[in-house]
Amino acid sequence: MVDFSLSEEQELIQETARSFAATLRLRLREFEEAGAIAPDVLHSYSELGLAAIDLPEAVGGAELGLLTNCLAIEELAAADLGSAYSLPGFEPALRLVRALGSVEQQARLLAPYLENAGWCGAVAWHDAEPVVATQKGDGWELSGGKVAVERAPTAAYFIVRAQVGDGARLFVVM
């Protein structure tokens, strides 16, 4: 028989996220007026370990997997979807670095999620004009433009899709 029960650890994380979500709910008007989640709330979020749920152990994360991460996201989104989406650790940039980044890239781009509650990345997918990458010496030069880059105003790094010859590559731009 298959058991779909949550582990004790998952239940604890779910309850922690639910309790944290209650504090979000109480301060939604404040966040909306400021256009951002208050730094003290971001700090509490990180202190509770919610930003580290699915980060690799190698960078200091808990590496508890996508299901456990989804349990926390679900609780936060029940309080306020916008706030849940705004919290670090859930954005697409983190997911891409986690899935495709080298060990060095993961250390450089994921570890700060544990140290700085405001750290986040952004993914630039949508072209305003085609973005082309040209190799210049030891580096690359990107030219073109992107639109609708979520988290752009607060991002510490960007993952940019660019054309290279007949294919495409993802570049990390800091």
C-alpha positions in Angstrom: 0.0 0.0 0.0 1.3 3.5 -0.9 1.4 6.0 1.9 0.9 9.6 0.9 1.3 10.9 4.5 3.7 13.8 5.1 6.8 13.1 7.1 7.1 14.8 10.5 9.7 17.2 9.0 7.3 18.1 6.2 4.5 18.7 8.7 6.7 20.9 10.8 7.7 23.0 7.7 4.1 23.2 6.7 3.1 24.5 10.1 6.0 26.9 10.2 5.0 28.3 6.8 1.4 28.6 8.0 2.4 30.5 11.1 4.6 32.8 9.1 1.8 33.3 6.6 -0.4 34.6 9.4 2.1 37.5 9.9 2.0 38.2 6.2 -1.8 38.4 6.2 -1.7 41.0 9.0 0.7 43.3 7.1 -0.6 43.0 3.5 -1.9 46.6 3.4 1.6 47.9 4.6 3.3 45.8 1.9 1.0 47.0 -0.8 1.5 50.6 0.1 5.3 50.2 0.2 5.4 48.1 -2.9 7.6 45.6 -1.2 7.7 43.2 1.7 9.3 44.8 4.8 12.9 43.9 5.5 12.1 42.6 9.0 9.6 40.1 7.5 12.2 39.0 4.9 14.7 38.5 7.7 12.2 36.4 9.7 11.4 34.3 6.6 15.1 33.5 6.2 15.6 32.9 9.9 12.8 30.3 9.9 14.7 28.4 7.1 11.9 28.8 4.6 14.3 30.3 2.0 16.6 27.2 2.3 14.1 24.4 1.9 15.2 23.3 -1.6 18.7 24.7 -1.8 21.5 22.2 -2.0 23.2 21.1 1.2 26.5 22.1 -0.4 25.5 25.8 -0.2 24.0 25.5 3.3 20.4 24.6 2.2 18.2 21.9 3.6 17.8 20.1 0.2 14.3 18.8 1.2 13.0 18.6 -2.3 10.3 20.1 -4.4 7.4 18.6 -2.6 8.4 20.1 0.7 9.1 23.4 -1.0 5.6 23.3 -2.5 4.0 22.6 0.9 5.6 25.9 2.2 4.6 27.8 -1.0 1.0 26.6 -0.7 0.8 27.9 2.9 2.3 31.3 2.0 0.1 31.6 -1.1 -3.0 30.9 1.0 -2.2 34.1 2.9 -1.4 36.2 -0.1 -0.3 34.9 -3.5 1.7 38.1 -4.3 3.6 38.0 -1.1 4.4 34.3 -1.6 5.7 35.0 -5.1 7.8 37.9 -3.8 9.7 35.9 -1.2 13.2 34.8 -2.2 13.8 31.2 -2.9 10.8 30.6 -5.2 11.7 32.5 -8.3 12.6 30.9 -11.7 16.2 32.1 -11.5 16.9 30.0 -8.5 15.2 27.0 -10.1 17.4 27.4 -13.2 20.7 27.7 -11.3 19.7 24.8 -9.1 18.9 22.6 -12.2 21.6 23.7 -14.7 24.3 25.6 -12.8 27.8 24.3 -12.1 28.9 23.7 -8.5 30.7 27.0 -8.6 27.7 28.9 -10.0 25.4 27.3 -7.4 27.8 28.4 -4.6 28.0 31.9 -5.9 24.3 32.4 -6.8 22.5 30.2 -4.3 24.4 30.7 -1.0 23.4 34.4 -0.7 19.7 33.4 -0.4 20.7 32.1 3.1 22.6 35.3 4.0 20.6 38.1 2.5 16.8 38.0 2.7 16.5 40.4 -0.1 18.7 38.5 -2.6 17.0 37.3 -5.8 17.6 36.7 -9.4 15.6 37.3 -12.5 15.1 35.5 -15.8 15.1 37.5 -19.1 13.3 35.3 -21.6 11.2 37.7 -23.7 13.0 39.6 -26.4 12.2 43.2 -27.2 14.7 42.6 -30.0 16.8 39.5 -30.5 19.6 39.1 -28.0 22.8 37.9 -29.6 25.9 36.7 -27.8 29.3 37.2 -29.3 32.5 35.8 -27.8 35.0 38.6 -27.0 38.3 37.3 -25.6 37.7 35.3 -22.4 34.1 36.6 -22.1 30.9 37.3 -24.0 29.2 40.4 -25.2 25.4 40.5 -25.3 23.5 42.9 -27.5 19.7 43.3 -27.9 16.9 43.9 -25.5 14.5 42.1 -23.1 11.1 43.0 -21.9 8.9 42.0 -19.0 11.7 40.8 -16.7 10.1 40.0 -13.4 12.1 41.1 -10.3 14.4 43.3 -12.5 14.4 46.2 -10.0 15.6 44.1 -7.1 17.6 41.3 -8.9 21.2 40.8 -8.0 21.7 38.7 -11.1 20.0 37.9 -14.4 19.8 34.8 -16.4 19.6 35.9 -20.1 18.7 33.7 -23.0 20.7 34.8 -26.1 21.4 33.5 -29.6 24.8 32.0 -30.3 25.1 31.0 -33.9 22.3 28.6 -34.8 21.5 27.8 -31.1 20.8 29.6 -27.8 22.6 29.7 -24.5 21.7 31.0 -21.0 24.1 33.6 -19.5 24.4 34.8 -16.0 24.7 38.6 -15.9 25.6 40.3 -12.6 
